[in-house]
Amino acid sequence: MRYFPIFIDSKELDFLVVGAGEVAARKVELLAKSEGNITVVAPWACNTVLKMAEEGLITLINRPFESTDIDDRDLIFVATDNGELNASIHAMATKQKILVNVVDNTPLCKFITPSIVDRSPVVIAMSSGGVAPVLLRYLRQKLESWIPQKIAKLGEFSETFRDQVKHKLSSVTARRYFWEEVLDGPIAEQILNDNLGEAESMFEDKLEEHGSQTPTGEVYLVGAGPGDPDLLTFKALRLMQKADVVVYDRLVSKDILELVRRDAEKIYVGKAKSKHTLPQQEINELLATEALKGNRVVRLKGGDPFVFGRGGEELETLVKHNIRFQVVPGITAATGAASYAGIPLTHRDHAQSVVFATGHLKDDSINLDWPALVQKNQTVVFYMGLTGLPIICEQLVAHGMPSTTPIAMIESATLPHQRVVTGTLETIQEIAQEAQIKPPSLIIVGTVVNLRETLNWYQIAKSTH
């Protein structure tokens, strides 16, 4: 993040705009929405700037720029058609450590103005760092159409009663829960419909009710899917935005973690081969402890929490403590990896059943019902099978599966850096070793793997964009 977004109190700021043409006028009109003092310096001015000066909204100085004009300024906008002058003002302002913006010249900008959706006191600002203005206009149009003009009334209502709520509810968590119910319920509807009297009455009743309550915690067991953030469910995203505490695994991608509520506490409990940050029982107790504090806890797991995710064990602990919980399924690694690798897990001509199995080593062995896995017209998917690949291949062949059976290994499924290697039970170990396949990876065994050659849509899509 090169440009750090902040909102500055404009009440006592002194703005200087150098230039008074139509380009400068757009900046002056924007600044006029603030509470700062605006001075415009230019030898001539367009009609928009002249009119604003006549109305007393700005101070207009009709003369060429002088170096002393930047003295005691807080922010400077430069919008002249003289490139040499623009660069000179930028240098002078920078030397005096004054923030300066040379319009339409990003390299000469110490700050940039965002694209704004104004519903004051609610203001939404977006930036592309100056590299994609058309994209920003597109996004702004979307937001303008989606966010009602009357949303400002909710902001004004919140401002009016903010201190009252703060006095009544001492806990930050309790206040947040209260405002969430207000802004996402019938009180907000009354405000948006201009029924302020009814809204205030309902508000007072709800505040009194909350004042006598202790916030109760809850745990949301959320499947984060195989990696691609676009594969999250709507419910998963909504609960992630409500979380006070997020307990997450190693397989939860950075991009997905970015979608969690910004000020939530994030606790990493990831597990890797022979290295557990926390033993499972301690994770179970951690969820209970945080919920008993009154927190909304999101337990964020890669894939689906009920498919080799040990979600059931965690919920059993919550039941013992009488803690409320919800389970949000996610796209499990098997379906995500297979889909993005172009390998259907079932197919009328190849497989009428599919079996999920763990390839995790325990005491240097994998204890599975191998005869049940070696069935005709069946696809077998192994989770966590990279280390145990030699044993998997050996046992499948030993129990009757042909050594020529196709097999695929999918690394970092659904992510831009996804890799897929294919071979047979006889050749895959050497192929995977040469490709240096690393975890997280998934193994698919069966003749459906042969379909990848024609159904490999994701790799083709990446290569054509």
C-alpha positions as CSV (number, residue, x, y, z in Angstrom):
1,M,0.0,0.0,0.0
2,R,2.0,3.0,-1.3
3,Y,-0.7,5.6,-0.6
4,F,-2.0,5.3,3.0
5,P,-5.6,6.3,3.2
6,I,-6.6,8.7,6.0
7,F,-9.4,11.3,6.7
8,I,-8.1,14.7,7.8
9,D,-10.0,17.1,9.9
10,S,-10.4,20.1,7.5
11,K,-11.9,22.6,9.9
12,E,-8.8,24.7,10.3
13,L,-6.8,23.7,7.2
14,D,-5.4,26.2,4.7
15,F,-5.6,25.0,1.1
16,L,-3.8,26.6,-1.8
17,V,-4.8,25.9,-5.4
18,V,-2.4,27.2,-8.0
19,G,-4.3,27.6,-11.3
20,A,-7.9,28.5,-12.0
21,G,-8.8,26.7,-15.2
22,E,-11.5,24.0,-15.6
23,V,-9.1,21.3,-14.2
24,A,-8.4,23.4,-11.1
25,A,-12.1,24.2,-10.8
26,R,-12.9,20.5,-10.2
27,K,-10.5,20.4,-7.3
28,V,-11.8,23.7,-5.9
29,E,-15.3,22.4,-6.0
30,L,-14.3,19.3,-4.1
31,L,-12.4,21.4,-1.5
32,A,-15.4,23.6,-1.1
33,K,-17.2,20.7,0.5
34,S,-14.8,20.8,3.3
35,E,-14.5,23.3,6.2
36,G,-11.1,24.5,5.3
37,N,-9.9,27.9,4.0
38,I,-9.3,27.9,0.2
39,T,-7.0,30.3,-1.6
40,V,-6.7,30.2,-5.4
41,V,-3.7,31.9,-7.1
42,A,-3.8,32.4,-10.9
43,P,-3.4,35.3,-13.4
44,W,-6.9,34.4,-14.8
45,A,-9.8,32.3,-13.8
46,C,-12.6,30.3,-15.5
47,N,-16.2,31.2,-14.8
48,T,-16.7,28.4,-12.2
49,V,-13.8,29.8,-10.0
50,L,-15.0,33.4,-10.5
51,K,-18.5,32.5,-9.4
52,M,-17.2,30.7,-6.3
53,A,-15.1,33.7,-5.4
54,E,-18.1,36.0,-5.8
55,E,-20.1,33.8,-3.4
56,G,-17.3,34.0,-0.8
57,L,-16.5,30.4,-0.9
58,I,-12.8,31.0,-1.8
59,T,-10.2,33.7,-1.8
60,L,-9.0,34.4,-5.4
61,I,-5.7,36.2,-6.0
62,N,-5.5,37.4,-9.6
63,R,-1.8,37.3,-10.3
64,P,1.0,34.8,-11.2
65,F,2.2,32.5,-8.5
66,E,4.9,33.7,-6.1
67,S,7.1,31.5,-3.9
68,T,5.7,33.1,-0.7
69,D,2.2,31.8,-1.6
70,I,3.0,28.4,-0.1
71,D,3.9,29.8,3.3
72,D,1.7,28.4,6.1
73,R,-0.3,26.2,3.8
74,D,-1.4,22.7,4.8
75,L,-2.2,21.2,1.4
76,I,-1.4,22.5,-2.1
77,F,-3.0,21.6,-5.4
78,V,-1.1,22.6,-8.6
79,A,-3.2,22.7,-11.8
80,T,-1.5,24.9,-14.4
81,D,-0.5,24.0,-17.9
82,N,3.1,25.1,-17.2
83,G,5.1,21.9,-16.5
84,E,8.2,23.8,-15.3
85,L,6.1,25.8,-12.9
86,N,4.3,22.7,-11.6
87,A,7.6,21.0,-10.9
88,S,9.1,24.0,-9.2
89,I,6.1,24.3,-6.8
90,H,6.4,20.6,-6.1
91,A,10.0,21.0,-5.2
92,M,9.4,24.1,-3.0
93,A,6.5,22.4,-1.1
94,T,8.5,19.2,-0.6
95,K,11.4,21.1,0.8
96,Q,9.1,22.7,3.4
97,K,7.4,19.4,4.0
98,I,4.0,20.6,2.8
99,L,1.8,18.0,1.1
100,V,1.4,18.8,-2.6
101,N,-0.6,17.4,-5.4
102,V,0.3,18.2,-9.0
103,V,-2.9,17.3,-10.8
104,D,-2.7,14.5,-13.4
105,N,1.0,14.0,-12.6
106,T,1.3,11.2,-10.1
107,P,5.1,11.2,-9.7
108,L,4.8,14.8,-8.5
109,C,2.1,14.0,-5.9
110,K,2.9,13.6,-2.2
111,F,-0.8,12.7,-1.8
112,I,-3.6,11.9,-4.2
113,T,-7.3,12.6,-4.0
114,P,-9.5,9.5,-4.0
115,S,-12.7,8.8,-5.8
116,I,-15.5,9.8,-3.4
117,V,-19.0,8.6,-2.7
118,D,-20.3,11.4,-0.4
119,R,-23.2,10.6,1.9
120,S,-21.9,12.9,4.7
121,P,-21.3,12.2,7.5
122,V,-20.6,8.9,5.7
123,V,-17.9,9.2,3.1
124,I,-16.4,6.4,1.0
125,A,-13.1,7.0,-0.6
126,M,-11.3,4.8,-3.1
127,S,-8.0,5.0,-4.9
128,S,-6.0,3.1,-7.5
129,G,-2.8,4.9,-6.7
130,G,-3.3,7.0,-9.9
131,V,-3.0,4.0,-12.3
132,A,-6.6,3.1,-13.0
133,P,-9.0,6.1,-13.0
134,V,-11.5,4.5,-15.4
135,L,-11.8,1.5,-13.1
136,L,-12.4,3.8,-10.1
137,R,-15.2,5.6,-12.0
138,Y,-16.8,2.3,-12.8
139,L,-16.6,1.2,-9.1
140,R,-17.9,4.6,-8.0
141,Q,-20.9,4.3,-10.3
142,K,-21.7,0.9,-8.8
143,L,-21.5,2.2,-5.3
144,E,-23.5,5.3,-6.1
145,S,-26.4,3.1,-7.4
146,W,-26.1,0.7,-4.5
147,I,-25.9,3.0,-1.5
148,P,-29.1,5.0,-1.0
149,Q,-28.8,8.8,-0.6
150,K,-30.7,8.5,2.7
151,I,-27.9,6.5,4.2
152,A,-26.6,9.9,5.5
153,K,-29.6,9.9,7.9
154,L,-28.3,6.8,9.6
155,G,-24.9,8.6,10.0
156,E,-26.6,11.7,11.5
157,F,-28.7,9.6,13.8
158,S,-25.7,7.7,15.0
159,E,-23.8,10.9,15.7
160,T,-26.7,12.3,17.7
161,F,-26.9,9.3,20.0
162,R,-23.3,8.2,20.1
163,D,-22.4,9.7,23.5
164,Q,-25.6,8.4,25.1
165,V,-24.8,4.9,24.0
166,K,-21.2,5.2,25.1
167,H,-22.4,6.3,28.6
168,K,-25.0,3.5,28.8
169,L,-22.8,0.7,27.5
170,S,-19.3,0.7,28.9
171,S,-18.0,-2.2,26.8
172,V,-16.7,-1.6,23.3
173,T,-18.0,-5.0,22.3
174,A,-21.5,-4.3,23.8
175,R,-21.7,-1.0,21.9
176,R,-20.7,-2.6,18.6
177,Y,-23.3,-5.3,19.0
178,F,-26.0,-2.7,19.9
179,W,-25.2,-0.5,16.9
180,E,-25.2,-3.5,14.5
181,E,-28.7,-4.4,15.7
182,V,-29.8,-0.8,15.3
183,L,-28.4,-0.3,11.8
184,D,-29.5,-3.6,10.5
185,G,-33.1,-3.7,11.8
186,P,-36.4,-2.0,12.1
187,I,-35.0,1.2,13.7
188,A,-32.9,1.8,10.6
189,E,-36.0,1.4,8.5
190,Q,-37.8,4.0,10.5
191,I,-34.9,6.4,10.1
192,L,-34.7,5.9,6.3
193,N,-38.5,6.5,6.1
194,D,-38.1,9.8,8.0
195,N,-40.1,8.4,11.0
196,L,-37.6,9.9,13.4
197,G,-40.0,10.0,16.4
198,E,-40.8,6.3,16.2
199,A,-37.1,5.5,15.6
200,E,-36.0,7.4,18.7
201,S,-38.6,5.7,20.8
202,M,-37.6,2.3,19.6
203,F,-33.9,3.2,20.0
204,E,-34.5,4.2,23.7
205,D,-36.2,0.9,24.4
206,K,-33.5,-1.1,22.8
207,L,-30.7,0.8,24.6
208,E,-32.4,0.2,27.9
209,E,-32.7,-3.5,27.1
210,H,-29.1,-3.8,26.1
211,G,-28.0,-1.9,29.2
212,S,-29.2,-4.8,31.4
213,Q,-27.7,-7.5,29.3
214,T,-24.2,-9.1,29.3
215,P,-23.0,-9.8,25.7
216,T,-23.1,-13.6,25.0
217,G,-20.4,-15.1,22.9
218,E,-20.8,-17.4,19.9
219,V,-18.6,-19.5,17.6
220,Y,-18.9,-19.6,13.9
221,L,-17.2,-22.6,12.3
222,V,-16.5,-21.3,8.8
223,G,-15.1,-23.2,5.8
224,A,-12.8,-20.9,3.9
225,G,-12.7,-23.1,0.8
226,P,-9.6,-24.2,-1.0
227,G,-7.9,-20.8,-1.4
228,D,-9.6,-18.6,-4.0
229,P,-11.4,-15.8,-2.1
230,D,-14.2,-15.8,-4.7
231,L,-15.2,-19.3,-3.6
232,L,-16.3,-18.0,-0.1
233,T,-20.0,-18.2,0.6
234,F,-21.9,-15.0,1.3
235,K,-22.7,-16.2,4.8
236,A,-19.0,-16.9,5.5
237,L,-18.1,-13.4,4.4
238,R,-20.9,-11.9,6.5
239,L,-19.8,-13.7,9.7
240,M,-16.1,-13.0,9.1
241,Q,-17.1,-9.3,9.1
242,K,-18.8,-9.7,12.5
243,A,-15.9,-11.4,14.2
244,D,-14.2,-10.1,17.4
245,V,-11.7,-12.9,17.3
246,V,-10.6,-15.0,14.3
247,V,-8.8,-18.4,14.9
248,Y,-7.3,-19.5,11.6
249,D,-5.4,-22.3,10.0
250,R,-2.2,-22.5,7.8
251,L,-4.3,-23.2,4.8
252,V,-6.3,-20.0,5.0
253,S,-4.9,-17.7,2.4
254,K,-3.7,-14.2,3.0
255,D,-6.3,-12.9,0.6
256,I,-9.1,-14.5,2.5
257,L,-7.7,-13.2,5.8
258,E,-7.9,-9.7,4.4
259,L,-11.6,-10.0,4.3
260,V,-11.9,-10.4,8.0
261,R,-13.1,-7.4,10.0
262,R,-10.1,-5.1,10.2
263,D,-9.9,-4.7,14.0
264,A,-10.7,-8.3,14.9
265,E,-8.0,-10.2,16.9
266,K,-6.4,-12.8,14.7
267,I,-4.9,-15.9,16.3
268,Y,-2.9,-18.3,14.2
269,V,-3.1,-22.0,15.1
270,G,-1.8,-23.5,11.9
271,K,-0.5,-27.0,11.7
272,A,2.3,-28.3,9.4
273,K,4.0,-31.6,9.2
274,S,5.3,-32.6,12.7
275,K,4.8,-29.0,13.8
276,H,1.6,-27.9,15.6
277,T,1.3,-24.3,16.8
278,L,-1.3,-25.5,19.3
279,P,-2.5,-29.1,20.0
280,Q,-6.1,-29.7,18.9
281,Q,-7.4,-29.9,22.4
282,E,-5.9,-26.5,23.2
283,I,-7.5,-25.1,20.1
284,N,-10.9,-26.5,21.3
285,E,-10.5,-24.8,24.6
286,L,-9.3,-21.6,23.1
287,L,-12.6,-21.3,21.1
288,A,-14.6,-21.9,24.3
289,T,-12.5,-19.4,26.3
290,E,-12.9,-16.6,23.8
291,A,-16.7,-17.2,23.4
292,L,-17.2,-17.2,27.2
293,K,-15.6,-13.7,27.3
294,G,-18.6,-12.6,25.2
295,N,-16.8,-12.6,21.8
296,R,-18.0,-13.6,18.5
297,V,-15.4,-16.1,17.4
298,V,-14.8,-17.2,13.8
299,R,-13.0,-20.5,13.5
300,L,-11.7,-20.2,10.0
301,K,-10.6,-23.4,8.3
302,G,-9.3,-24.2,4.9
303,G,-11.7,-26.2,2.8
304,D,-14.8,-27.5,4.7
305,P,-14.7,-27.8,8.5
306,F,-16.4,-31.2,8.4
307,V,-14.1,-32.8,5.8
308,F,-10.8,-33.7,7.5
309,G,-11.1,-30.4,9.4
310,R,-11.7,-31.8,12.9
311,G,-14.7,-29.5,13.2
312,G,-16.7,-32.1,15.0
313,E,-14.2,-32.2,17.8
314,E,-14.2,-28.5,18.3
315,L,-18.0,-28.4,18.4
316,E,-18.1,-31.1,21.0
317,T,-16.1,-28.9,23.3
318,L,-18.5,-26.0,22.7
319,V,-21.5,-28.2,23.5
320,K,-19.9,-29.1,26.9
321,H,-19.6,-25.4,27.7
322,N,-23.2,-24.6,26.5
323,I,-21.8,-22.2,23.9
324,R,-23.9,-21.3,20.8
325,F,-22.4,-22.0,17.4
326,Q,-23.1,-22.1,13.7
327,V,-21.4,-24.1,11.0
328,V,-20.8,-22.6,7.6
329,P,-19.7,-25.2,5.0
330,G,-17.0,-24.4,2.5
331,I,-15.9,-25.9,-0.8
332,T,-13.7,-28.7,0.3
333,A,-10.3,-29.1,-1.2
334,A,-11.3,-32.2,-3.2
335,T,-14.0,-30.4,-5.2
336,G,-12.1,-27.2,-5.5
337,A,-8.8,-28.8,-6.7
338,A,-10.6,-31.2,-9.1
339,S,-12.7,-28.4,-10.6
340,Y,-9.7,-26.1,-11.2
341,A,-7.6,-28.9,-12.5
342,G,-10.2,-29.9,-15.0
343,I,-10.7,-33.4,-13.5
344,P,-14.4,-34.3,-12.8
345,L,-14.5,-36.6,-9.8
346,T,-17.4,-38.6,-11.3
347,H,-18.1,-39.3,-14.9
348,R,-20.6,-41.7,-16.6
349,D,-17.8,-43.4,-18.6
350,H,-15.1,-43.4,-15.8
351,A,-16.4,-43.3,-12.2
352,Q,-19.8,-43.7,-10.6
353,S,-18.4,-43.1,-7.1
354,V,-15.8,-41.1,-5.3
355,V,-14.1,-41.7,-2.0
356,F,-12.2,-39.2,0.2
357,A,-9.4,-40.5,2.3
358,T,-6.6,-39.1,4.4
359,G,-3.0,-39.8,3.3
360,H,-1.6,-38.6,6.6
361,L,1.2,-40.7,8.0
362,K,0.9,-42.1,11.5
363,D,3.8,-44.1,12.8
364,D,5.2,-44.2,9.2
365,S,2.2,-45.9,7.9
366,I,-1.3,-45.2,6.5
367,N,-4.0,-47.3,8.0
368,L,-6.8,-47.4,5.5
369,D,-9.2,-50.0,4.1
370,W,-7.2,-50.5,0.9
371,P,-9.5,-53.2,-0.6
372,A,-12.4,-50.7,-0.3
373,L,-10.4,-48.1,-2.1
374,V,-9.5,-50.4,-5.0
375,Q,-12.8,-50.6,-6.7
376,K,-13.7,-50.5,-10.4
377,N,-15.1,-47.2,-11.7
378,Q,-14.2,-45.3,-8.5
379,T,-12.2,-42.1,-8.0
380,V,-10.1,-41.9,-4.9
381,V,-9.0,-38.5,-3.4
382,F,-6.2,-38.4,-0.8
383,Y,-5.9,-35.4,1.5
384,M,-2.5,-34.7,3.1
385,G,-0.9,-37.4,1.0
386,L,2.4,-35.8,-0.3
387,T,4.7,-37.4,2.3
388,G,2.8,-40.7,2.1
389,L,2.8,-40.9,-1.7
390,P,5.1,-43.9,-1.9
391,I,3.0,-45.9,0.5
392,I,-0.3,-44.8,-1.3
393,C,1.0,-46.0,-4.7
394,E,2.5,-49.2,-3.2
395,Q,-0.6,-50.2,-1.3
396,L,-3.0,-49.5,-4.2
397,V,-1.0,-51.6,-6.5
398,A,-0.6,-54.3,-3.9
399,H,-4.3,-54.5,-3.5
400,G,-5.1,-54.9,-7.2
401,M,-5.1,-51.5,-8.8
402,P,-3.2,-51.5,-12.1
403,S,0.1,-49.7,-11.9
404,T,-0.9,-47.8,-15.1
405,T,-3.8,-46.2,-13.3
406,P,-3.7,-42.4,-13.9
407,I,-2.9,-40.1,-10.9
408,A,-2.8,-36.4,-10.5
409,M,-1.2,-34.2,-7.8
410,I,-2.5,-30.6,-7.4
411,E,-0.5,-28.1,-5.5
412,S,-2.0,-24.8,-4.2
413,A,-5.4,-25.6,-5.7
414,T,-7.6,-22.7,-7.0
415,L,-4.8,-20.1,-6.5
416,P,-3.0,-18.3,-9.3
417,H,0.2,-20.3,-8.6
418,Q,-1.7,-23.7,-8.8
419,R,0.4,-26.5,-10.3
420,V,-0.8,-29.9,-11.5
421,V,1.3,-32.9,-12.4
422,T,0.0,-36.2,-13.8
423,G,1.3,-39.7,-14.2
424,T,0.5,-43.2,-13.2
425,L,0.9,-45.1,-10.0
426,E,4.2,-46.3,-11.4
427,T,5.6,-43.0,-12.5
428,I,4.1,-40.3,-10.3
429,Q,6.7,-40.4,-7.5
430,E,9.5,-39.5,-9.9
431,I,7.4,-36.9,-11.7
432,A,6.4,-35.2,-8.4
433,Q,10.0,-35.2,-7.2
434,E,11.3,-33.6,-10.4
435,A,8.5,-30.9,-10.2
436,Q,9.3,-30.4,-6.5
437,I,5.6,-30.5,-5.5
438,K,5.0,-29.0,-2.1
439,P,2.1,-28.8,0.3
440,P,-0.7,-28.0,0.3
441,S,-1.3,-30.6,-2.3
442,L,-4.1,-33.1,-3.1
443,I,-4.0,-36.5,-4.9
444,I,-6.6,-37.8,-7.3
445,V,-6.5,-41.4,-8.5
446,G,-8.6,-42.8,-11.3
447,T,-9.2,-42.8,-15.0
448,V,-11.0,-39.4,-14.7
449,V,-7.5,-37.9,-14.6
450,N,-7.3,-38.6,-18.3
451,L,-10.0,-36.0,-18.9
452,R,-7.8,-33.2,-17.7
453,E,-6.1,-32.9,-21.2
454,T,-9.4,-31.7,-22.7
455,L,-11.1,-30.1,-19.7
456,N,-8.2,-28.0,-18.3
457,W,-10.2,-24.7,-18.3
458,Y,-8.3,-22.9,-15.5
459,Q,-4.8,-23.2,-16.9
460,I,-6.1,-22.2,-20.4
461,A,-7.9,-19.2,-18.9
462,K,-4.8,-18.1,-17.1
463,S,-2.7,-18.4,-20.3
464,T,-5.1,-16.3,-22.3
465,H,-5.3,-13.4,-19.9
